[in-house]
Amino acid sequence: MSGKVKKYFRNVFVAFDQLFNALTGGDEDETISSRLGKARRNGSRFATVICWVLTHVFFWEKGDHCARSIEEDEGANEIVKF
């Protein structure tokens, strides 16, 4: 795949990710992985389990998916906490 096509699909994936986060009560500009990473850091068992699953789903990435996805500057508009 060309670089532009990869970028296109990544952009669409992130848009769906942010939409799902907003639909579940999260900040409209934050990914679900970032929100889960913050929740796990704050002791959420639910987030811990989901982050473990995501790390294994995205097995080709090195390291902890949720921890690497945390966006510290996003999340102020979160309505529902995990």
Contacts in CASP RR format, 6 or more apart in sequence:
PFRMAT RR
TARGET T0000
AUTHOR 0000-0000-0000
METHOD contacts of the structure
MODEL  1
MSGKVKKYFRNVFVAFDQLFNALTGGDEDETISSRLGKARRNGSRFATVI
CWVLTHVFFWEKGDHCARSIEEDEGANEIVKF
1 9 0 8 1.000
14 31 0 8 1.000
17 31 0 8 1.000
17 32 0 8 1.000
17 33 0 8 1.000
18 28 0 8 1.000
18 29 0 8 1.000
18 30 0 8 1.000
18 31 0 8 1.000
18 32 0 8 1.000
20 32 0 8 1.000
21 27 0 8 1.000
21 28 0 8 1.000
21 30 0 8 1.000
21 31 0 8 1.000
21 32 0 8 1.000
21 35 0 8 1.000
22 28 0 8 1.000
24 32 0 8 1.000
24 80 0 8 1.000
25 78 0 8 1.000
25 79 0 8 1.000
25 80 0 8 1.000
26 35 0 8 1.000
26 75 0 8 1.000
26 77 0 8 1.000
26 78 0 8 1.000
26 79 0 8 1.000
26 80 0 8 1.000
27 35 0 8 1.000
27 74 0 8 1.000
27 75 0 8 1.000
27 76 0 8 1.000
27 77 0 8 1.000
27 78 0 8 1.000
28 77 0 8 1.000
29 74 0 8 1.000
29 75 0 8 1.000
29 77 0 8 1.000
30 71 0 8 1.000
30 74 0 8 1.000
30 75 0 8 1.000
30 78 0 8 1.000
31 69 0 8 1.000
31 71 0 8 1.000
33 51 0 8 1.000
33 54 0 8 1.000
33 65 0 8 1.000
33 66 0 8 1.000
33 69 0 8 1.000
34 66 0 8 1.000
34 69 0 8 1.000
34 70 0 8 1.000
34 71 0 8 1.000
34 74 0 8 1.000
34 75 0 8 1.000
35 75 0 8 1.000
35 78 0 8 1.000
35 82 0 8 1.000
36 47 0 8 1.000
36 50 0 8 1.000
36 51 0 8 1.000
36 54 0 8 1.000
36 66 0 8 1.000
36 82 0 8 1.000
37 47 0 8 1.000
37 51 0 8 1.000
37 66 0 8 1.000
37 67 0 8 1.000
37 69 0 8 1.000
37 70 0 8 1.000
38 70 0 8 1.000
38 75 0 8 1.000
39 46 0 8 1.000
39 47 0 8 1.000
39 81 0 8 1.000
39 82 0 8 1.000
40 47 0 8 1.000
40 48 0 8 1.000
40 51 0 8 1.000
40 66 0 8 1.000
41 70 0 8 1.000
44 82 0 8 1.000
46 82 0 8 1.000
47 66 0 8 1.000
47 82 0 8 1.000
50 66 0 8 1.000
51 64 0 8 1.000
51 65 0 8 1.000
51 66 0 8 1.000
51 67 0 8 1.000
54 65 0 8 1.000
54 66 0 8 1.000
55 61 0 8 1.000
55 63 0 8 1.000
55 64 0 8 1.000
55 65 0 8 1.000
55 66 0 8 1.000
57 65 0 8 1.000
58 65 0 8 1.000
61 68 0 8 1.000
END
